[in-house]
Amino acid sequence: MIRNHNRQRGYIALISSVIIAAVLMAVVFGLAYTSFTARFNILDSEYKEASYHLAEACFDNALVKLIAEPAIYTGNESITLDTYTCTIRPITLSGGRYIIETISTVSGATTNMRGLVDQTTFDIISLKESASF
């Protein structure tokens, strides 16, 4: 009888250690997966920031050209900066304001930028990201 009781204690200890090991492995895999996906989320945010600044640089480029030749410059061009390309859409005039729209993509992260510029003073009235054009 004592001998059978000792076997049950050993069996309980074995099963307990297997369950504890399984729980610990689940926690470790969960943390590893979380940190792995967080790394890519950070990388995506870096690409988005680069895309935003590229679209902003294209807007600035279009504004400089518009100030230099307001009667001639109409946008509708692509500009390459370093290894990235952005697009300046055709510039429109509405209510005494130029509308400058730029699009840039960096590693899948796209930014659509829309700016309003005063027709006479060339002051930037607004510059913000748009969901789409």
N, C-alpha and C positions, 0 to 999 in steps of 0.2 A: 504494500500500500504506500509506503514512504517512497519507494522507488518510482511509482507512477506519478506521485505528486511532484517530484523533482523534474520529471520530464515535462510536465505542464508548465512549470516555472521557466524552463529553458525555451519552450515553445512560445510562451507569452513574451519573453525577452527578445526572441528572434523576430517575431512579428512586429513588436514595438519598434525595434531598430530599423526594420524595413520601411515601416510607415513614416518614421521620422526622417529617414534618408530621402524618401519620395517627396515629402513636404519641402525639405531643404532644396532638393533639386528643382522643384517647381518654382520656388522663390528665386533661386539663382537664375534660371532660364527667363523668368519674368523680368528681372532686373536687367539682364543682358539684352533682351529684346527691346526694352524701353530705352536704354542708352544707345542702342544701335539705331533705332528710328529717330531718336532725338538728334543724333548726329546729322542725319539727312535733312531733318527739319531746319536745322541751323544752316546747312549748306543751301537749301532752297531760299531761305531768307537773305543770305548773302547774294545769291543770284538776283533776287528781286530788287535789292538795294542797288546793285550794279545796273540793272535795267532801268531803274528809276532815274539814276544820275545820267545815264546815257541819253534818255529821252529829254531830260532837262538840258543837257549839252546841245542836243539838236535844236531845241527851242531857242536857246541862246544864239546858236549859229544862224537860224532863220531870222531872228530879230535883228542881228547885226546886218545881214544882207538886206533886210527890209528897210532899215534906217538908211543904208547907203544908197539904195535904189528903189524907193517906194513905188514908182510908176512902172518899173520893169520886173522886179522880183515877185514871183507868184508861188514860190515853194515847189511842190511836186518833184522832189528829188530824194535820192538816198545818199547818205553821207557815211563814210567809213572812218571810224576813230579807233586806232590801234587795230585790233582784230575783229571789232564788232561793227555792225551796220545798223543805222537807224533811218527811218523814213520820215520826211517832212511832207505832209499831205498838202494839197493845194490850199493856199491862203485865201480866205474869204473876207469880205468887208460887209459888216452889218451894223447899222445904227451908229456909225462913226467909230467902230471898233474893228480892228483886225482880229480874226480868229485863226490862231496858229495851232495845228494839231500835229503831234509827232508820235511815232510808234517805234519802240525798240524791244528787242528780245535778246536775252542772255541766258543760254542753256535752258531754254524752255520757259523762263520767267518773262512775261510780256508786260510792258507798261504803255498805256495810252495816255498821253499828256495833252491837255487842252489849255491854251492860254489866250486871254483877251488883252489886247494892246490898244491904247488910245491912238486914233488915227493922226492926230496933230502933234501930240507931245511924245508919242511912243512910250508912254509910261505903261508899265505892266499893271493891269487892273486886277487880273486874277491868273493864277497858274495852279492847276490841280490835276490829279490823275482822274481819268474817266474809266468807267467799266468797259465801255465800247463807244465807237463812233457811229 
